[in-house]
Amino acid sequence: MRWFLALIASLVLAPRTLHAEPDKRCLAEYESGQRTRLAGDLLAARRSFIICAQATCPEIVNTDCAQWIRELDEQIPTVTAAARWSDGQDVATARVLIDGSVVAKQLDGKPIAVNPGRHRIAIEARGKRVERTFVASAGERSRVIRLTLERVEVREPETKGPTALDVVPWVLAGVSVAALIGFTVLAVKGNDDVEELRETCAPYCARGSLDPIKRDFLIADVLLGVGIAAAIGSVTLFVIGASVSDKSASLSFRARY
């Protein structure tokens, strides 16, 4: 019989125990919300009223809190932050701070709730920061606060005279052309001289008659080697110069944008 009475008592007391902690928090937020509202911190008051407006709180408590939330929604002012660069272009990616706290990480046009009173708004973008003081009035909605950021000026690279990478490839190209022309002339002349000896005196030509021809062929071989080397050097320097120009243009574009 005693265990039966204990069971009945536990069933009766269980709901009261289960609801004790939620009821305690509901009442605490109920009182805290009223205090912060009277102190002028409407945002903190609204956060408290959201908690005590839950269905798990006593009916009289959540009814009052729900009503107070509706009242605060009419009183809490909102602002919309916007910014432009000094050249007139809109700023999209930026941090927005109000009274030192980050309230947005981009300028998306959404309203930001603030307490009535004096505030300090700041916008940061690309290492630049601009601030402004404003006063929000109770009930003011979607007030646009527009700030201007100074754009960093990018100096155009100074125009310089031609460098070695500009001149040397053309010089080597000229040397290559001249050497190959010289090779062609001497090679053709040497072949003509050989054919002439074959037609006039071969095989009884004088001993020294081939020396000038050998000399021409030797010089032709040297010119061929010089022409090929100069051509390779010219092409290589042209490629290097083009690569340097592309990198410089890329760096200039990044610095500008």
GROMACS elastic network, one bead per residue, 0.5 to 0.9 nm:
[ bonds ]
;  ai    aj funct       b0    kb
    1     4     6  0.51288   500
    1     5     6  0.64845   500
    1     6     6  0.87821   500
    2     5     6  0.52558   500
    2     6     6  0.63244   500
    2     7     6  0.87055   500
    3     6     6  0.50118   500
    3     7     6  0.61591   500
    3     8     6  0.87203   500
    4     7     6  0.50678   500
    4     8     6  0.63245   500
    4     9     6  0.86808   500
    5     8     6  0.51061   500
    5     9     6  0.61500   500
    5    10     6  0.86106   500
    6     9     6  0.50862   500
    6    10     6  0.61581   500
    6    11     6  0.86674   500
    7    10     6  0.51653   500
    7    11     6  0.63036   500
    7    12     6  0.87328   500
    8    11     6  0.51863   500
    8    12     6  0.62743   500
    8    13     6  0.86569   500
    9    12     6  0.51346   500
    9    13     6  0.60554   500
    9    14     6  0.83452   500
   10    13     6  0.51620   500
   10    14     6  0.56918   500
   11    14     6  0.52765   500
   11    15     6  0.75676   500
   12    15     6  0.68482   500
   12    16     6  0.78206   500
   13    16     6  0.53982   500
   13    17     6  0.63449   500
   13    18     6  0.87817   500
   14    17     6  0.51391   500
   14    18     6  0.61000   500
   14    19     6  0.86621   500
   15    18     6  0.50341   500
   15    19     6  0.61349   500
   15    20     6  0.84274   500
   16    19     6  0.53644   500
   16    20     6  0.59972   500
   17    20     6  0.51568   500
   17    21     6  0.77599   500
   18    21     6  0.70260   500
   18    22     6  0.80166   500
   19    22     6  0.54594   500
   19    23     6  0.59061   500
   19    24     6  0.83897   500
   19    56     6  0.83742   500
   19    57     6  0.87215   500
   20    23     6  0.52895   500
   20    24     6  0.60868   500
   20    25     6  0.87945   500
   21    24     6  0.50241   500
   21    25     6  0.63284   500
   21    26     6  0.86050   500
   22    25     6  0.51787   500
   22    26     6  0.60592   500
   22    27     6  0.86465   500
   22    56     6  0.71559   500
   22    57     6  0.67687   500
   23    27     6  0.61826   500
   23    28     6  0.85362   500
   23    52     6  0.89654   500
   23    56     6  0.79871   500
   23    57     6  0.58802   500
   23    58     6  0.69467   500
   24    27     6  0.53306   500
   24    28     6  0.62119   500
   24    29     6  0.87768   500
   25    29     6  0.61377   500
   25    30     6  0.83328   500
   25    51     6  0.84317   500
   25    52     6  0.77688   500
   25    57     6  0.86516   500
   26    29     6  0.53349   500
   26    30     6  0.59565   500
   26    31     6  0.86752   500
   26    48     6  0.88277   500
   26    49     6  0.89159   500
   26    51     6  0.68138   500
   26    53     6  0.81344   500
   26    54     6  0.84543   500
   26    56     6  0.85856   500
   26    57     6  0.57945   500
   26    58     6  0.79044   500
   26    61     6  0.74258   500
   26    62     6  0.82645   500
   27    31     6  0.61864   500
   27    32     6  0.84429   500
   27    52     6  0.72002   500
   27    57     6  0.83729   500
   27    58     6  0.89462   500
   27    61     6  0.74732   500
   28    31     6  0.53394   500
   28    32     6  0.60078   500
   28    33     6  0.84924   500
   28    48     6  0.87212   500
   28    52     6  0.84526   500
   29    33     6  0.57509   500
   29    34     6  0.84442   500
   29    45     6  0.86284   500
   29    47     6  0.86965   500
   29    49     6  0.66299   500
   29    50     6  0.87995   500
   29    51     6  0.67701   500
   29    52     6  0.59443   500
   30    33     6  0.54593   500
   30    34     6  0.66134   500
   30    35     6  0.89993   500
   30    48     6  0.67667   500
   30    49     6  0.63934   500
   30    51     6  0.83480   500
   30    52     6  0.58395   500
   30    53     6  0.87183   500
   30    61     6  0.70747   500
   30    62     6  0.86450   500
   30    64     6  0.86497   500
   30    65     6  0.70131   500
   31    34     6  0.53152   500
   31    35     6  0.63783   500
   31    36     6  0.88334   500
   31    48     6  0.86782   500
   32    35     6  0.51541   500
   32    36     6  0.61792   500
   32    37     6  0.84339   500
   32    44     6  0.88771   500
   32    45     6  0.71758   500
   32    48     6  0.66992   500
   32    49     6  0.86767   500
   33    36     6  0.53132   500
   33    37     6  0.59784   500
   33    38     6  0.86173   500
   33    42     6  0.84980   500
   33    44     6  0.70758   500
   33    46     6  0.68422   500
   33    47     6  0.76820   500
   33    48     6  0.50218   500
   33    49     6  0.59099   500
   33    52     6  0.89924   500
   33    65     6  0.86222   500
   34    37     6  0.50964   500
   34    38     6  0.62690   500
   34    39     6  0.86508   500
   34    45     6  0.66642   500
   34    48     6  0.87097   500
   34    49     6  0.85914   500
   35    38     6  0.52750   500
   35    39     6  0.62676   500
   35    40     6  0.88599   500
   35    41     6  0.89108   500
   35    45     6  0.77408   500
   36    40     6  0.63009   500
   36    41     6  0.52670   500
   36    42     6  0.67898   500
   36    43     6  0.86416   500
   36    44     6  0.64976   500
   36    45     6  0.52941   500
   36    48     6  0.89875   500
   37    40     6  0.52117   500
   37    41     6  0.54932   500
   37    42     6  0.51949   500
   37    43     6  0.83146   500
   37    44     6  0.77029   500
   37    45     6  0.52404   500
   37    46     6  0.82058   500
   37    72     6  0.88879   500
   38    41     6  0.75724   500
   38    42     6  0.83625   500
   38    45     6  0.88929   500
   39    42     6  0.82189   500
   40    43     6  0.87776   500
   40    45     6  0.87205   500
   40   115     6  0.73426   500
   40   116     6  0.75298   500
   40   117     6  0.88957   500
   41    44     6  0.56066   500
   41    45     6  0.63095   500
   41    46     6  0.87956   500
   41   115     6  0.61803   500
   41   116     6  0.82525   500
   42    46     6  0.60827   500
   42    47     6  0.86876   500
   42    72     6  0.68261   500
   42    75     6  0.81994   500
   42    76     6  0.66387   500
   42   114     6  0.83224   500
   42   115     6  0.59248   500
   42   116     6  0.80586   500
   43    46     6  0.51589   500
   43    47     6  0.64256   500
   43    48     6  0.88635   500
   43    72     6  0.84041   500
   43    76     6  0.74849   500
   43   113     6  0.78157   500
   43   114     6  0.71007   500
   43   115     6  0.63925   500
   44    47     6  0.51318   500
   44    48     6  0.64253   500
   44    49     6  0.87498   500
   45    48     6  0.51715   500
   45    49     6  0.62112   500
   45    50     6  0.86989   500
   45    69     6  0.86073   500
   45    72     6  0.84477   500
   46    49     6  0.50091   500
   46    50     6  0.61484   500
   46    51     6  0.88314   500
   46    65     6  0.87851   500
   46    68     6  0.79354   500
   46    69     6  0.59556   500
   46    72     6  0.68418   500
   46    73     6  0.84326   500
   47    50     6  0.52514   500
   47    51     6  0.67915   500
   47    69     6  0.89030   500
   48    51     6  0.53804   500
   48    52     6  0.65385   500
   48    53     6  0.86706   500
   48    65     6  0.85122   500
   49    52     6  0.50999   500
   49    53     6  0.58259   500
   49    54     6  0.88031   500
   49    62     6  0.81962   500
   49    64     6  0.86274   500
   49    66     6  0.69609   500
   49    68     6  0.71049   500
   49    69     6  0.63202   500
   50    53     6  0.51856   500
   50    54     6  0.68927   500
   50    62     6  0.87983   500
   50    65     6  0.70744   500
   50    66     6  0.73764   500
   50    69     6  0.71893   500
   51    54     6  0.58158   500
   51    57     6  0.86007   500
   51    62     6  0.85776   500
   51    65     6  0.83953   500
   52    55     6  0.83723   500
   52    56     6  0.84756   500
   52    57     6  0.61638   500
   52    58     6  0.86480   500
   52    61     6  0.65567   500
   52    62     6  0.54655   500
   52    63     6  0.88798   500
   52    64     6  0.87330   500
   52    65     6  0.59969   500
   52    66     6  0.81685   500
   53    56     6  0.83637   500
   53    57     6  0.68950   500
   53    59     6  0.87983   500
   53    61     6  0.69410   500
   53    63     6  0.66055   500
   53    64     6  0.75748   500
   53    66     6  0.52271   500
   53    67     6  0.87865   500
   53    69     6  0.85502   500
   54    57     6  0.57308   500
   54    58     6  0.88046   500
   54    61     6  0.89924   500
   54    62     6  0.59603   500
   54    65     6  0.86924   500
   54    66     6  0.84921   500
   55    58     6  0.75661   500
   55    59     6  0.74984   500
   55    62     6  0.67062   500
   56    59     6  0.84179   500
   56    62     6  0.83498   500
   57    60     6  0.83661   500
   57    61     6  0.64300   500
   57    62     6  0.58613   500
   58    61     6  0.53061   500
   58    62     6  0.62684   500
   58    63     6  0.85285   500
   59    62     6  0.53453   500
   59    63     6  0.59537   500
   59    64     6  0.85748   500
   60    63     6  0.52836   500
   60    64     6  0.63380   500
   60    65     6  0.87289   500
   61    64     6  0.53826   500
   61    65     6  0.62097   500
   61    66     6  0.86238   500
   62    66     6  0.59411   500
   62    67     6  0.85050   500
   63    66     6  0.52742   500
   63    67     6  0.63365   500
   63    68     6  0.87471   500
   64    67     6  0.51635   500
   64    68     6  0.62130   500
   64    69     6  0.87183   500
   65    68     6  0.50345   500
   65    69     6  0.61875   500
   65    70     6  0.88036   500
   66    69     6  0.51562   500
   66    70     6  0.65805   500
   66    71     6  0.88884   500
   67    70     6  0.53019   500
   67    71     6  0.64622   500
   67    72     6  0.88341   500
   68    72     6  0.61283   500
   68    73     6  0.85793   500
   69    72     6  0.51079   500
   69    73     6  0.61617   500
   69    74     6  0.88271   500
   70    73     6  0.51732   500
   70    74     6  0.67065   500
   71    74     6  0.53741   500
   71    75     6  0.65734   500
   71    76     6  0.89113   500
   72    76     6  0.57957   500
   72   139     6  0.89957   500
   73    76     6  0.56060   500
   73    77     6  0.84509   500
   73   139     6  0.83093   500
   74    77     6  0.80853   500
   74   138     6  0.82376   500
   74   139     6  0.57232   500
   74   140     6  0.88649   500
   75   115     6  0.89776   500
   75   116     6  0.83971   500
   75   137     6  0.86653   500
   75   138     6  0.50351   500
   75   140     6  0.77464   500
   76   113     6  0.66646   500
   76   114     6  0.66378   500
   76   115     6  0.61478   500
   76   116     6  0.68613   500
   76   137     6  0.84205   500
   76   138     6  0.58114   500
   76   139     6  0.56698   500
   76   140     6  0.74806   500
   76   141     6  0.82728   500
   77   112     6  0.83953   500
   77   113     6  0.59445   500
   77   114     6  0.58471   500
   77   115     6  0.65626   500
   77   116     6  0.64223   500
   77   136     6  0.63927   500
   77   137     6  0.63767   500
   77   138     6  0.54465   500
   77   139     6  0.50533   500
   77   141     6  0.54299   500
   77   142     6  0.75920   500
   77   143     6  0.83836   500
   78   111     6  0.56489   500
   78   112     6  0.51330   500
   78   114     6  0.58844   500
   78   115     6  0.84553   500
   78   136     6  0.79404   500
   78   139     6  0.81730   500
   78   140     6  0.64259   500
   78   142     6  0.50251   500
   78   143     6  0.65016   500
   79   110     6  0.85046   500
   79   111     6  0.53077   500
   79   112     6  0.51821   500
   79   113     6  0.65553   500
   79   114     6  0.74670   500
   79   136     6  0.81374   500
   79   140     6  0.81994   500
   79   141     6  0.67235   500
   79   144     6  0.58075   500
   79   145     6  0.68988   500
   80   107     6  0.86961   500
   80   108     6  0.89040   500
   80   109     6  0.60606   500
   80   110     6  0.61777   500
   80   112     6  0.60391   500
   80   113     6  0.89877   500
   80   142     6  0.56425   500
   80   143     6  0.58121   500
   80   145     6  0.60689   500
   80   146     6  0.83385   500
   81    96     6  0.74755   500
   81   107     6  0.67079   500
   81   108     6  0.85043   500
   81   109     6  0.68898   500
   81   110     6  0.81376   500
   81   111     6  0.77772   500
   81   112     6  0.80401   500
   81   121     6  0.85882   500
   81   123     6  0.83624   500
   81   143     6  0.84639   500
   81   144     6  0.59697   500
   81   145     6  0.50950   500
   81   146     6  0.61015   500
   81   147     6  0.80117   500
   82    90     6  0.81379   500
   82    91     6  0.76020   500
   82    92     6  0.85530   500
   82   107     6  0.63689   500
   82   108     6  0.84847   500
   82   109     6  0.72178   500
   82   123     6  0.87037   500
   82   144     6  0.69255   500
   82   145     6  0.60631   500
   82   147     6  0.63876   500
   82   148     6  0.87587   500
   83    89     6  0.87871   500
   83    90     6  0.61804   500
   83    91     6  0.54162   500
   83    92     6  0.79268   500
   83    94     6  0.88031   500
   83   107     6  0.79361   500
   83   123     6  0.77190   500
   83   145     6  0.82051   500
   83   146     6  0.51818   500
   83   148     6  0.55353   500
   83   149     6  0.70794   500
   84    87     6  0.78028   500
   84    88     6  0.57779   500
   84    89     6  0.54755   500
   84    91     6  0.51037   500
   84    92     6  0.86672   500
   84   146     6  0.75984   500
   84   147     6  0.64999   500
   84   149     6  0.61528   500
   84   150     6  0.87259   500
   85    88     6  0.53905   500
   85    89     6  0.53338   500
   85    90     6  0.62495   500
   85    91     6  0.64346   500
   85   147     6  0.86478   500
   85   148     6  0.55793   500
   85   150     6  0.58255   500
   85   151     6  0.57300   500
   86    89     6  0.74418   500
   86   148     6  0.60242   500
   86   149     6  0.57795   500
   86   150     6  0.50286   500
   86   151     6  0.58572   500
   87   150     6  0.81756   500
   87   151     6  0.72862   500
   88   148     6  0.85726   500
   91    94     6  0.70783   500
   91   107     6  0.74059   500
   91   125     6  0.79180   500
   91   149     6  0.85133   500
   92   106     6  0.63061   500
   92   107     6  0.53164   500
   92   108     6  0.73308   500
   92   125     6  0.88662   500
   93   105     6  0.73823   500
   93   107     6  0.63129   500
   93   108     6  0.88451   500
   93   124     6  0.88722   500
   93   125     6  0.66949   500
   93   126     6  0.86710   500
   94   104     6  0.81949   500
   94   105     6  0.59460   500
   94   107     6  0.62796   500
   94   123     6  0.64647   500
   94   124     6  0.54239   500
   94   126     6  0.78587   500
   95   102     6  0.69299   500
   95   103     6  0.78818   500
   95   104     6  0.58394   500
   95   106     6  0.56903   500
   95   107     6  0.76235   500
   95   122     6  0.80831   500
   95   123     6  0.56113   500
   95   124     6  0.51346   500
   95   125     6  0.66832   500
   96   101     6  0.83043   500
   96   102     6  0.57755   500
   96   103     6  0.57836   500
   96   104     6  0.50632   500
   96   105     6  0.62390   500
   96   106     6  0.71875   500
   96   107     6  0.76822   500
   96   121     6  0.72379   500
   96   122     6  0.58466   500
   96   124     6  0.66926   500
   97   100     6  0.55642   500
   97   101     6  0.50945   500
   97   103     6  0.55679   500
   97   104     6  0.71445   500
   97   105     6  0.89024   500
   97   120     6  0.81183   500
   97   121     6  0.56720   500
   97   122     6  0.50659   500
   97   123     6  0.64045   500
   97   124     6  0.82833   500
   98   101     6  0.54144   500
   98   102     6  0.65586   500
   98   103     6  0.66500   500
   98   114     6  0.86736   500
   98   119     6  0.68002   500
   98   120     6  0.56205   500
   98   122     6  0.63920   500
   98   123     6  0.89862   500
   99   102     6  0.85713   500
   99   119     6  0.60386   500
   99   120     6  0.50522   500
   99   121     6  0.63648   500
   99   122     6  0.82016   500
  100   120     6  0.77647   500
  100   121     6  0.79597   500
  100   122     6  0.80108   500
  102   105     6  0.73960   500
  103   112     6  0.76191   500
  104   107     6  0.72439   500
  104   108     6  0.86518   500
  104   112     6  0.85321   500
  105   108     6  0.89449   500
  106   109     6  0.89043   500
  107   110     6  0.78174   500
  108   111     6  0.89643   500
  110   142     6  0.85127   500
  111   141     6  0.82640   500
  111   142     6  0.56989   500
  111   143     6  0.82130   500
  111   144     6  0.87274   500
  112   142     6  0.79014   500
  113   142     6  0.89080   500
  114   117     6  0.85567   500
  114   119     6  0.85833   500
  114   136     6  0.75536   500
  115   118     6  0.86258   500
  115   119     6  0.87346   500
  115   136     6  0.72351   500
  115   137     6  0.84220   500
  115   138     6  0.78302   500
  116   119     6  0.87672   500
  116   135     6  0.73453   500
  116   137     6  0.51683   500
  116   138     6  0.52827   500
  116   139     6  0.84568   500
  116   140     6  0.88230   500
  117   134     6  0.82690   500
  117   135     6  0.52083   500
  117   136     6  0.51362   500
  117   137     6  0.64647   500
  117   138     6  0.82066   500
  118   133     6  0.71415   500
  118   134     6  0.58306   500
  118   136     6  0.64148   500
  119   132     6  0.84987   500
  119   133     6  0.57295   500
  119   134     6  0.54813   500
  119   135     6  0.61073   500
  119   136     6  0.75802   500
  120   131     6  0.69692   500
  120   132     6  0.58028   500
  120   134     6  0.63889   500
  120   135     6  0.87521   500
  121   130     6  0.85008   500
  121   131     6  0.56376   500
  121   132     6  0.54527   500
  121   133     6  0.62505   500
  121   134     6  0.75243   500
  121   145     6  0.87721   500
  122   129     6  0.68256   500
  122   130     6  0.56272   500
  122   132     6  0.64755   500
  122   133     6  0.88254   500
  122   147     6  0.86753   500
  123   128     6  0.81991   500
  123   129     6  0.56387   500
  123   130     6  0.55877   500
  123   131     6  0.65597   500
  123   147     6  0.77230   500
  123   149     6  0.84529   500
  124   127     6  0.67274   500
  124   128     6  0.55785   500
  124   130     6  0.67622   500
  124   131     6  0.89297   500
  124   149     6  0.85781   500
  125   128     6  0.52768   500
  125   129     6  0.65713   500
  125   149     6  0.81319   500
  126   129     6  0.84733   500
  126   151     6  0.89584   500
  128   149     6  0.68098   500
  128   150     6  0.73359   500
  128   151     6  0.81451   500
  128   152     6  0.86469   500
  129   149     6  0.70285   500
  129   150     6  0.87808   500
  130   147     6  0.70729   500
  130   148     6  0.72483   500
  130   149     6  0.63387   500
  130   150     6  0.87341   500
  131   147     6  0.77626   500
  132   145     6  0.88826   500
  132   147     6  0.78233   500
  134   145     6  0.84697   500
  136   139     6  0.87550   500
  136   140     6  0.69496   500
  136   143     6  0.86475   500
  137   140     6  0.55046   500
  138   141     6  0.87864   500
  140   143     6  0.69377   500
  150   153     6  0.88034   500
  152   256     6  0.87343   500
  153   256     6  0.80043   500
  154   252     6  0.86202   500
  154   255     6  0.66706   500
  154   256     6  0.57579   500
  155   158     6  0.85106   500
  155   256     6  0.86201   500
  156   159     6  0.87479   500
  156   252     6  0.79870   500
  157   160     6  0.87900   500
  157   252     6  0.80939   500
  160   163     6  0.81315   500
  162   165     6  0.78964   500
  162   166     6  0.56318   500
  162   167     6  0.67658   500
  163   166     6  0.51490   500
  163   167     6  0.64429   500
  163   168     6  0.85050   500
  164   167     6  0.52050   500
  164   168     6  0.55269   500
  164   169     6  0.82653   500
  165   168     6  0.59004   500
  165   169     6  0.67047   500
  165   237     6  0.64778   500
  165   238     6  0.74889   500
  165   240     6  0.79030   500
  165   241     6  0.57487   500
  166   169     6  0.66702   500
  166   170     6  0.75377   500
  166   237     6  0.86228   500
  166   238     6  0.81055   500
  166   241     6  0.72120   500
  167   170     6  0.55811   500
  167   171     6  0.64077   500
  167   172     6  0.88730   500
  168   172     6  0.61025   500
  168   173     6  0.84531   500
  168   234     6  0.74464   500
  168   237     6  0.77221   500
  169   172     6  0.51517   500
  169   173     6  0.60626   500
  169   174     6  0.86390   500
  169   230     6  0.87756   500
  169   231     6  0.88053   500
  169   233     6  0.71761   500
  169   235     6  0.70939   500
  169   236     6  0.81306   500
  169   237     6  0.56420   500
  169   238     6  0.60663   500
  170   174     6  0.61767   500
  170   175     6  0.86071   500
  170   234     6  0.67993   500
  170   238     6  0.86469   500
  171   174     6  0.50899   500
  171   175     6  0.62041   500
  171   176     6  0.85654   500
  171   230     6  0.88168   500
  171   234     6  0.79094   500
  172   176     6  0.60093   500
  172   177     6  0.85761   500
  172   227     6  0.87458   500
  172   229     6  0.88310   500
  172   230     6  0.50680   500
  172   231     6  0.66011   500
  172   232     6  0.87893   500
  172   233     6  0.68109   500
  172   234     6  0.52578   500
  172   235     6  0.89455   500
  173   176     6  0.50488   500
  173   177     6  0.62479   500
  173   178     6  0.86312   500
  173   227     6  0.85962   500
  173   230     6  0.64233   500
  173   231     6  0.58098   500
  173   232     6  0.89372   500
  173   233     6  0.83211   500
  173   234     6  0.55611   500
  173   235     6  0.81816   500
  174   177     6  0.51697   500
  174   178     6  0.61247   500
  174   179     6  0.85043   500
  174   230     6  0.84663   500
  174   231     6  0.88277   500
  175   178     6  0.51236   500
  175   179     6  0.59661   500
  175   180     6  0.84786   500
  175   226     6  0.80282   500
  175   227     6  0.67205   500
  175   230     6  0.64287   500
  175   231     6  0.81857   500
  176   179     6  0.51698   500
  176   180     6  0.60796   500
  176   181     6  0.85118   500
  176   223     6  0.87152   500
  176   224     6  0.86457   500
  176   226     6  0.68037   500
  176   228     6  0.65807   500
  176   229     6  0.75844   500
  176   231     6  0.53719   500
  176   232     6  0.89605   500
  176   234     6  0.85042   500
  177   180     6  0.52373   500
  177   181     6  0.61198   500
  177   182     6  0.85923   500
  177   227     6  0.66258   500
  177   230     6  0.87006   500
  177   231     6  0.81172   500
  178   181     6  0.51223   500
  178   182     6  0.61576   500
  178   183     6  0.85934   500
  178   223     6  0.86691   500
  178   227     6  0.74973   500
  179   182     6  0.50171   500
  179   183     6  0.60702   500
  179   184     6  0.85712   500
  179   220     6  0.85837   500
  179   222     6  0.86684   500
  179   224     6  0.64060   500
  179   225     6  0.84260   500
  179   226     6  0.63831   500
  179   228     6  0.85674   500
  179   230     6  0.87983   500
  180   184     6  0.61170   500
  180   185     6  0.86282   500
  180   220     6  0.86024   500
  180   223     6  0.64185   500
  180   224     6  0.57606   500
  180   225     6  0.87850   500
  180   226     6  0.81479   500
  180   227     6  0.53162   500
  180   228     6  0.79679   500
  181   184     6  0.50837   500
  181   185     6  0.62071   500
  181   186     6  0.86629   500
  181   223     6  0.86054   500
  181   224     6  0.89462   500
  181   227     6  0.88245   500
  182   185     6  0.51610   500
  182   186     6  0.61393   500
  182   187     6  0.83610   500
  182   219     6  0.87702   500
  182   220     6  0.68629   500
  182   223     6  0.65693   500
  182   224     6  0.82513   500
  183   186     6  0.53401   500
  183   187     6  0.58747   500
  183   188     6  0.84452   500
  183   217     6  0.84884   500
  183   219     6  0.75414   500
  183   221     6  0.68673   500
  183   222     6  0.79960   500
  183   223     6  0.53490   500
  183   224     6  0.56185   500
  183   227     6  0.85032   500
  184   187     6  0.51333   500
  184   188     6  0.60409   500
  184   189     6  0.84641   500
  184   220     6  0.73698   500
  184   224     6  0.84982   500
  185   188     6  0.52937   500
  185   189     6  0.60636   500
  185   190     6  0.85196   500
  185   220     6  0.81604   500
  186   190     6  0.58801   500
  186   191     6  0.84561   500
  186   216     6  0.57346   500
  186   217     6  0.66637   500
  186   219     6  0.75935   500
  186   220     6  0.55939   500
  187   190     6  0.51161   500
  187   191     6  0.61882   500
  187   192     6  0.85915   500
  187   216     6  0.72949   500
  187   217     6  0.61858   500
  187   220     6  0.60592   500
  187   221     6  0.85611   500
  188   191     6  0.51883   500
  188   192     6  0.61776   500
  188   193     6  0.86677   500
  189   192     6  0.50335   500
  189   193     6  0.61346   500
  189   194     6  0.86291   500
  189   213     6  0.83699   500
  189   216     6  0.79466   500
  189   217     6  0.89979   500
  190   193     6  0.50732   500
  190   194     6  0.61888   500
  190   195     6  0.86197   500
  190   212     6  0.86306   500
  190   213     6  0.54366   500
  190   214     6  0.78754   500
  190   216     6  0.62196   500
  190   217     6  0.63532   500
  191   194     6  0.51270   500
  191   195     6  0.62291   500
  191   196     6  0.86338   500
  191   213     6  0.83928   500
  191   217     6  0.89248   500
  192   195     6  0.51254   500
  192   196     6  0.61699   500
  192   197     6  0.87621   500
  193   197     6  0.62717   500
  193   198     6  0.86248   500
  193   210     6  0.88387   500
  193   213     6  0.68236   500
  194   197     6  0.52185   500
  194   198     6  0.62534   500
  194   199     6  0.87321   500
  194   210     6  0.80959   500
  194   213     6  0.73698   500
  195   198     6  0.50667   500
  195   199     6  0.62861   500
  195   200     6  0.87341   500
  196   199     6  0.51405   500
  196   200     6  0.60979   500
  196   201     6  0.83262   500
  197   200     6  0.51844   500
  197   201     6  0.55238   500
  197   202     6  0.59183   500
  197   203     6  0.85484   500
  197   205     6  0.71145   500
  197   209     6  0.83382   500
  197   210     6  0.86487   500
  198   201     6  0.61339   500
  198   203     6  0.72673   500
  198   205     6  0.86394   500
  199   202     6  0.66673   500
  200   205     6  0.81772   500
  201   204     6  0.53752   500
  201   206     6  0.81873   500
  202   205     6  0.54188   500
  204   207     6  0.87078   500
  205   208     6  0.83972   500
  205   209     6  0.67130   500
  205   210     6  0.85448   500
  206   209     6  0.54206   500
  206   210     6  0.81785   500
  207   210     6  0.71284   500
  207   211     6  0.84045   500
  208   211     6  0.54736   500
  208   212     6  0.80562   500
  209   212     6  0.68571   500
  209   213     6  0.77932   500
  210   213     6  0.52268   500
  210   214     6  0.61948   500
  210   215     6  0.86640   500
  211   214     6  0.51373   500
  211   215     6  0.61757   500
  211   216     6  0.86893   500
  212   215     6  0.50281   500
  212   216     6  0.62253   500
  212   217     6  0.87114   500
  213   216     6  0.50913   500
  213   217     6  0.62733   500
  213   218     6  0.86153   500
  214   217     6  0.51038   500
  214   218     6  0.60932   500
  214   219     6  0.86049   500
  215   218     6  0.50574   500
  215   219     6  0.61837   500
  215   220     6  0.84891   500
  216   219     6  0.51765   500
  216   220     6  0.60342   500
  216   221     6  0.86177   500
  217   221     6  0.61490   500
  217   222     6  0.86706   500
  218   221     6  0.51265   500
  218   222     6  0.63438   500
  218   223     6  0.86875   500
  219   222     6  0.50444   500
  219   223     6  0.61460   500
  219   224     6  0.85637   500
  220   223     6  0.50565   500
  220   224     6  0.61027   500
  220   225     6  0.86776   500
  221   224     6  0.50592   500
  221   225     6  0.63354   500
  221   226     6  0.86904   500
  222   225     6  0.52030   500
  222   226     6  0.62160   500
  222   227     6  0.85874   500
  223   227     6  0.59565   500
  223   228     6  0.85565   500
  224   227     6  0.50787   500
  224   228     6  0.61960   500
  224   229     6  0.85907   500
  225   228     6  0.52744   500
  225   229     6  0.61410   500
  225   230     6  0.85055   500
  226   229     6  0.51873   500
  226   230     6  0.59685   500
  226   231     6  0.84648   500
  227   230     6  0.51805   500
  227   231     6  0.60655   500
  227   232     6  0.86731   500
  228   231     6  0.51063   500
  228   232     6  0.62632   500
  228   233     6  0.86456   500
  229   232     6  0.52096   500
  229   233     6  0.61736   500
  229   234     6  0.85569   500
  230   233     6  0.50749   500
  230   234     6  0.59954   500
  230   235     6  0.86243   500
  231   234     6  0.50853   500
  231   235     6  0.62234   500
  231   236     6  0.85608   500
  232   235     6  0.53061   500
  232   236     6  0.61189   500
  232   237     6  0.86571   500
  233   236     6  0.51200   500
  233   237     6  0.61636   500
  233   238     6  0.85568   500
  234   237     6  0.52983   500
  234   238     6  0.61561   500
  234   239     6  0.87379   500
  235   238     6  0.50636   500
  235   239     6  0.62842   500
  235   240     6  0.87162   500
  236   239     6  0.52357   500
  236   240     6  0.62896   500
  236   241     6  0.86290   500
  237   241     6  0.59654   500
  237   242     6  0.84948   500
  238   241     6  0.51322   500
  238   242     6  0.61903   500
  238   243     6  0.86937   500
  239   242     6  0.51613   500
  239   243     6  0.62554   500
  239   244     6  0.87261   500
  240   243     6  0.51307   500
  240   244     6  0.62452   500
  240   245     6  0.86539   500
  241   244     6  0.51553   500
  241   245     6  0.61909   500
  241   246     6  0.86969   500
  242   245     6  0.50942   500
  242   246     6  0.62327   500
  242   247     6  0.87530   500
  243   246     6  0.51628   500
  243   247     6  0.63285   500
  243   248     6  0.86806   500
  244   247     6  0.52144   500
  244   248     6  0.61872   500
  244   249     6  0.86284   500
  245   248     6  0.51199   500
  245   249     6  0.61369   500
  245   250     6  0.85829   500
  246   249     6  0.51354   500
  246   250     6  0.61344   500
  246   251     6  0.86706   500
  247   250     6  0.50240   500
  247   251     6  0.61584   500
  247   252     6  0.85406   500
  248   251     6  0.51768   500
  248   252     6  0.61296   500
  248   253     6  0.86115   500
  249   252     6  0.50862   500
  249   253     6  0.61554   500
  249   254     6  0.86956   500
  250   253     6  0.51213   500
  250   254     6  0.62476   500
  250   255     6  0.86190   500
  251   254     6  0.51492   500
  251   255     6  0.61041   500
  251   256     6  0.85535   500
  252   255     6  0.51559   500
  252   256     6  0.61707   500
  252   257     6  0.87063   500
  253   256     6  0.51435   500
  253   257     6  0.61537   500
  254   257     6  0.52534   500
